[in-house]
Amino acid sequence: MSDRTTLWLLGDQLNPDLDALDAADDVLLVEAHGFADRKPYHAHKLTLVFSAMRHFRDELRERGHDVTYLRAESFGEGLDEFFAAHATGAGTDDADGVAGDGPRLRLMRPASRGAGERLRELVAERGGTLELVDNELFWTTPDDWRAWAGGEETAIGADGAADRAYRQENWYRHVRRETGVLMTDDGPVGGEWNYDDKNQETPPDGWEPPARPTFDPDDLTRETHAWVRERFDTWGNGSLDEFAWPVTREDAREALDRFVSEGLPAFGRYQDAMVGGEPFLSHSLLSPAINLGLLDPREPVRAVEEAYAERGVDPGEHDPEATGTATLDDFGNGDGDGDRDEDAGGGDLPPVPLNAAEGFIRQVIGWREFMRHVYREAMPELAGANQLEQDRELPPAYWDGDTDMRCLSEAVGHVREFGYAHHIERLMVLANFALVYGADPAEVNEWFHLGFVDAYHWVTTPNVVAMGSFGTDVLSSKPYASSGSYVNRMSDHCADCPYAVSRTTGEGACPFNALYWDFLKENEETLRGTGRMGLMYSHVDDKDDEEWESIRERAATVRELAAEGSCSGWRENCSGRSRSAYSPLTSRRSRGSACS
């Protein structure tokens, strides 16, 4: 067997500073296309993934690495080509079950459960060996999780019930203790673990978030995008006009610096807000880069922690409402131009409230790491979990955005245009509406996976199936369902919506309201008595038969019109369109609206 070791890196492991690269003789990258043939992914997602891979190839070569870059329909076909060029022996197993004289490969363990073993089988079938090592692009390892969780892996029954449940807050505190992030000798910085209660305000009128970092597509990205549009049946915005995601490590680090310098100060206070015409607010927009590997998750966490150490103020102390804006000029004691002044100790940059720093760090070392491990624990049953037995098809509005519901139209519009919507739009609009509507969790999960540039199966499945759809109780004790009142509290959408958020029944009533109460009634057997649901069911009990009849009638009307894809937003006087004009998840889908 050859003494050379080839490091095989996947399309979400694109970090040129990996320790694994130091021990590798050469590098293998396989650009597999088959997955994108099967479903209509967002054009920006495919452009991002393939462009980032190609830029990564070029950067590795510039750094002196010997890189084999193969384009193929599948990993198997790519390995066939690689082995044909590199095999040194017969490629058969010997009597002891040891692979033949084919190449020796090393792979950081993929995030998706079972993927590493499947790839190892593909390599062994071709006479090579594949060593799986820990994935450096997660902060915690499977062994870390098992030491914390103890016992056996969880199992999800056919009814969606898990034999053990995990809670993110407990894991998050454990990781903080183990890593020392935002910790002192006496405990968490500031004395509290979680400042979520200070992260739920809506911006005042006139507030302007910092501009989104933009990275103009270079020639390689433009070439990749043109190929994507020609090669695949895609969904969403097909042009590059709004494509501004970093595709290189250099750009990703610049995006991180921009967020820490400009977005972080207002991020905490307004991270749960939804504002019409503002798709990004002060969110970091770093998840695509982190999930591709362009950023190691330790980098943004340590950068935010350092920013708080240099510019930190008490939770909630930074109040943009006092000035009406959140620009650097409002806080600078220097020249206010926002340029980093090494001698000023960061004094020319805006302050970082503790609730902003803690809120961001919780998303990365708390939620992201938690999702990865819950996915590993609960698969494959997690993907099909459906304890509420919901089976309705996702409404066409999720694909074409045709609805007068301002909140849903905005959120779907953001996904169609950018392949992105922030976490509250994902959970409390997109997933929430699908939940109370009764959509099949697996179909909702697929929609998120296809549409979001930062979506991978390991992260969407626990977030969408377990949390958003409450398909299982493995990570949540209650469904994240709400009426229109939550959207009204956290956004300005309801003020401009033709539906009345104050009304539950009758034409013109907010669709969220009747669907929410009908959802509680439909699932009463499962949900009554579930943690933290007592107050809601006390309201259920307060409604008389006449009110319930009106609620069910309104909910049935909304579901019927939504399923038909009615053009004017599910109002009774809309003629709608034929269901056959728009068939979700077919191989060829109309890119335009069927409405005139």
N, C-alpha and C positions, 0 to 999 in steps of 0.2 A: 504494500500500500504506500502511496505517496506520502511524504512527510509534510507536504503543504496543506495548510488549512485555509479553506475559503469561508469567509464570513458572508452568509446569505442575509441580506437585509430586506425587509418587506417595505411596502409603500407607506407605512405609518411609523417607520423607524429611521427617518431621514435626518439624522444628526451627525455631522462630520466630526464631532468631538467625543464620540463614544469611546469608552475604555476598550470595548471589544475590538475596535479597529486597530489598537496597538498590537494585539496578539495575532492579527490576521495577515496572511501572506497576500491574499487578494480578496476581492469583493464581488459578489454576485447580486445583481438586481434583475428581477423578472417582472416586466410590465405585462401583466395578464389582463386580457380584455373581455373575456367571456362573461364575467359578472355584469358588465354594462350592456351586453347584448340582450340579457334576459328581462330587464326592467328599465323603465324610462327615468333615469336619474336626472337631477338638475344639471343643466349644462355647465354651470359654474363649478359644481362639485367635481365633475369629471375633469374639467380644465384644471382645477386646482391640484387634484391628486396627480394627474399625469405630468403637468408642468413642473410640480415640485420634485417629482422623481427624476425628471430629465435634468433639471438644474442641479440636483444633488449629485447625479452621475458626473456632471461636468466639474462640480466643485471638488469631488473626490479625486478626479484625475488631475486637476490643477494642484492638488496637495500631494501628488505623487503616488496615489494608490492605483494598483492594477485592477481595473473594473471591467467585468463582463456584464454588458447590458443587453438583455434579450427581450424582444416583444413576441408574445405568443397568446394563443387563445386561453391557455390554462397554465397553471404551475407545472402540471405534468408534461405538457408539450415543451415548456421552457427548459425543464430538467432534461428532457430527451436531447435537446440541442446542446445543452451544456455538457452532458455526459458523453455525447458523441465526439465532442472536441477535447475532452479531458480524461476519458477513461483510460486506464493503464492495464487492465486485466479483463478476465472473462466476465466479470460482473455477476458471479453466482455466489450464493452463500456456501460456506464450508460446512463440514459435519457438525461443528460446534455452534452453528447459527450465527457466526460472525460474517458480516458483509464482505464481499469480494474486494478486489483491488481498485474499485472506483474511487472517485474523489472523496475527501473528508470535508464535510461542511459543518459549520457551527451557526446556530440561529438563536437570537434572543427570543424567548418564549412569547408567541403571539398572545394578544389580549383575549381573543376569542377562545373559549374553552374547547379543548380537544383539537384545536387547529395544529398545535405543535406535533402531536402524535400522528395526525393525518399526514403532515408534511414529512415526518420521519419515515413513515411507511412508503411514501412516494420515492424517497431517496433510496431506501433499502431495496425496493423493487428493481432499481436500476443498478444495484451493486455497490452503492456508496454507503457512507455513514453520516448521520446527522446528530450532532450534539446540541442539546437544548440547554441554554443558560438563562439566568435571570434577566428580565427585561429592565434595562437601566432607565427606561423612560417612564417608569412608575416609581414613586418614592418608597412604597412598601412592597414586600414580597408575599407570595402565598404562605410562606413559613411564618412571616410576621402576623398575618391574619389568623392562621391556625393557632399560634401561641396566644393570641388575644381571645379568639372565639372559643377555643377548647372544644373537646368532644368531636362528634362526627359531623360530616357535611349535612346541610339541610336537605330535606326532601319535601317536594310539593305534591300533594295528592291530586287525584282526578278532579276533586271539588275545588281546587285552587288553594286549599288551606296548607300552610307550611307547618312542619312539625317543630320548627323553631324559628323565631323572628329576630331580626337585627335592627338596631336603632342607630341612625347616623350620629346623633349627638354623643353617644357613648364611645363610638369609634373615634370621632373627631377629638375628643378630650384625650383619649389614649395616645393618638398620634402626636398631639401637641406635647404631651409629657415626654414621649420617646424622642422627638426631634428637637425639643427646646424652642420651637417657634413661638414667638410672642409669650414667652414664659420668663418669670423671675424665680428666685429661690423660694419665694413664698407662694407661687402659683401663677395663674394667668396674669399677664400685664393688664392693669386696670382693675383687677379683682373679679372680673366677670369672664366667663367662657364665651358668651354669645351676646352680641348686641343687635340681634335681629329686630328687636322692638324699636330701634332707632333708624331702621333702614326701610321704613314703610311710608314715607311722605311723598306727596306729589309736588312737582315744581310749581312755583308761583308763575303768574302771567309775566311774560317778558323774559323768562329765564332762557338762556341759550347754552346748550352743551358745547363742549369743545368739538372742533371739527374732526370727522373721522379720518384717521391716517389713511392715506391713499398711496398705492404703489402701481404706477402706470405699467401696464403689461409690456414686456419687452418683446423682441422678435420671436424668441423661443416660445413664450406664452401665447403669442398671437398665432404662431404656426400650430401649436398644440390645440388651441381653441378651434381653429379652422378644421383641423382633422377630426376633433370630437364632433363638431356639427355635421360633418360629412359622414362620419363612420357610424354614429349611434343615433337612435331615436331618443331625444332628450326632452325634458320638461322644464318649464320656467323660462326666465329671461335668456334668450338665445344670443344676445349681443354681449360685447365686452365693455359696454359703456359704463356699467356699474360694478365691474369686476375690479376690486381693489385689495385683494387678499395678498399677504406676503407669500411668495413661493420659494424664497431662499432664507437661509439662516440669518444672513445679514439684515434682510428686511424684517424678519420676525423680531430680531433684537431691537431694531428701531421702533417697531410697533410697541414693544414692551416699554421702551424708554418714554415714548409719547404718552402711554397710559399712566405710567407712574408720575410723570411730570405734570400732566394736564387733566387726565380723566379721573384719577383716584380721589382727589379731594371731594368731589361731589358724588362719587360712585355710591358710597354707603347710604347716604340719606335718600337718594332717589333710585336705588337699584331695583325696586319693585314697581316703579311707576310706569305708566303707559301714557304717551302723549301723541296726539295726532300729528302726523307729518314728521315724526322724529323716530326713525327706526332704531337708532343706536344709543341715544342719550349719552351717559358717561360709562357705558359698559366697555370692558377691556377689548373685546373682539379678538382675544388671544386664543380661544378654544380651538379654532382650526389649526393654528400653528403648533399648539401643544399636542393635539391629537395626531398630527402628522409627524411629530418628533422634532420639528424645527426648533422648538424650545423644550428643554428639559424642565419638568414641572418644578424642580427646585429653584430654577432661575427666577420666575415671576414671584414665587413666595418669598425668597430671600430679598429680592429687589423691593417688594412692598414692605417687608419688615424693616429693611434699611431706611426706606423713605420715612417710615413712621419714627424710627429712632432719631432721624435728623430733623424732621419737620412736624413731629407729632403734636397733636392737641387732644384735649379731652373729647369723649364721644359727643357728637352733635354740636361741637363748638363752632365749626365752620357753618355759617348760615347764609346761603346764597340769597335768601329772600330779603335780607337786610340791604343788599345792593341791587338786587334784581338780575344780576349776572353771576357767572362763575368763571370769569376769565382770569388769567394770571395777573393782570393789572390791578385787580381788586385786592390782592394779597401781598404784592411784592414790596419788599423794603429795599430793593435794588432798582434797576432801571426798568423792570417790568417787561422786558422783551422775551422772557421765558427761556433765555439761553442758560445752560448750566454753568455756574461759576464755581469752580473747584475750591477757590479760596473763601467763598462765602458760606461754605457748609450747607449749601442748598437754600440759603436764606432768600434768594430771589425767586423761589418757587412757592406755590401756594401750600398752606398747611395741610397735613394729613390727619383727619380725625380718626380716633381709634376704631370707631364703628365702621369706617371705610376700609381700613387695613384688615381688621378682623373678618369683615364680611367677605372680602375677596379671598383671603387665605382659607376660610372655611369652605369655599367652593372648590378649591384645588386639593388641599390635603384632607379635607373632610369628605366632601361629596364625590369628587372624581375618583378618589381611591376607593371609597366605599362602594360605589357603583361597580367598579371593576371586580371587587371581591364577591359581592352579592351575586353578580352574574356568574362567576366561576362556581360558586356554591350551589346555585339553584338551577343551572342548566342541566339537561335540555328541557325539563318540565316547565321552566319559567317562560319560555317562548310561547307555549300554548296555553298558559294559565288563563282561566276565564271563570272565576268563581261566581260572577254575577250572571253568567250565561247570556252575555250580550252578543247579538249576531247580525245587527243591521249593517248594511253597506255604508261606508263613509259617504256623506253627501257630496255631490258634484262640486259644491262651493269650495271644497278643499283643493280642488284641482284648478277651477277657473276663477275663483274669487267672486263669483256673482252672488252677492247678498247685500241687502241694505243694512244688515247688522254692522254698525260702524266698527265695533271691536273685532269681529271676525274678519271683516273685509280688510281691515288694516293688517292684522296678523298674517292672514293668508297672502296678502299683497307683499308683505316683507319677504316671505319665503319665496314667492314667485320671482320677485325682483332681485333679491340678494342671496337666496339660499340660506337665510338667517332670520331668526327672530329671537329676542332675548328671553331669559328663563321664565319670566312671569307670563309673557305671551304664550310660551310653549305650554306651561302647566295650567294657567287659570283661564285661558281663552281657547286655545287649540285643543288641548287634551280635555279640558273641562267640558267644552261643548260636545265633543265626541262621546264623553262619558255619559252625560245626562241625556243625550240623544239615543244612546244605546248601541254605539258602533262596536264592531268586533275588535277586541284589543290587538289581535295579530295584524289586522288591516291598518289600524291606526299606527302601529309600530312600523309597518312597511312604509307608510306615507312619510313619517319622520325620517326614516332611513334614506329614502330616495331624495327628499327635498332639501336636507340641511347639509351644508358644506362641512360641518364638524361631526356628522353622525356616522357612527360605526355600530355594528350590531351589539357589541359589548356594552355600549353606553346607552343606546336607545332602549334596549329591551328591559332593563330594570327600571329606567325612568318612565317609559311609556306604559309597558304592560303592568308592572307592579304598582308604580306610583300614580301615573296619570289615569290608568284605566281600572285600578284596584282589582286587577285580575288575580292577585294573591296578596296575602297579608304578610309576606316575608319581610318587608321593610317599612310598612306603614300600618297603623292601627285603625285608620279611617280613610274613606275616599276623599280626594281633593275635589269635591263638588261644591258648587255655589250657585246662587241665583245671580241676577244682574247687579245686585247691590254691591258685590265685591268689585266688579268692573267699574261701577260708578264711583266707588271710594278711591280706587287706585288709578283712575284715568280721567281724561276729559272727553272720552268717546261718547258717553251717553247724552251730553248736552247737544251734540250735533247729530244724533241718531233719530231717524223717523219713528223708531219704536219708543214707547214710554216705559222707562225702567221702573216707574212707580206702579205700573199695572201688571197683573198676572194673567188675566183672562180677557177674552174679547179681541177683535181685530185691532191691531196696532199695539198690543201689549208686548213687552220684551220677551222674545222667545225663550231666553234663559230661564225666566221665572216659572212658567208652567212646566217646562221640561224638568227643572230642578225638583219641584214638588212631586211630579209624577214619578221621577226617578226614585225618590225616597219611598213612595208608596209601593212601586213595583218591586223594590228590593228590601222591603221591610223585614222579611223573615231573616235575611242575612245581616242586615245593618243595625236593626234595633238591638241595643245592648252592646254594640261595638264601641270601643273606646272613644270618648268625646262626642258621641252622637246623641246623648240624652237630651240636650237642649233642643236640637232640631226635631226630634220626635215628640217633644212636648208641644211644638208648634203644629206638627202633623195631627196630633190628637185634638187640637183646638178647632180644626176645620170641620164644618158640618157636611152632610151628604150633598147638599146643593152646591156648595163651594167645590167639593171634590169632582162633581159632575162637570162643572165648568172648567176646572183645571184639566181633566182628562180630555175634554173636547178640544180645548186649545192645544194641548200637547200633541194630540193625534193630528190636528190640522197642520201644525208646524212640521211634524215628522213627514207627513204626506207630501207637503209642498217642497220640503228640503230634499227628499228622495227624488222628486221629479226634476229638481234643478230649476225651480221657477225663477225667471229672470229678474223680477223686481224685488226679490228678497223675501219670498215666502209670505207675501201678503195675499189675502183671499182673492183679490181682484186681478191677480197676475195669471196670464194664460199658460205660463210655463213653457216647457219644451219636451219633446219626446225623449224618453229615457235612452233610447237607442242612439240618440245623437251624441251621447257622451258616455262611454263605457270605461269605468276606471280599471287600470291595470291590464289593459289590452296591449298588444304589441305595437299598435299604431294608434295614437290618440290625437284627436284634433287639438291643435295648439290655440285655436281661436275660440271665442265665445259663440255659442249658438244663438245668442240673443241679438236682435237688431236694434 
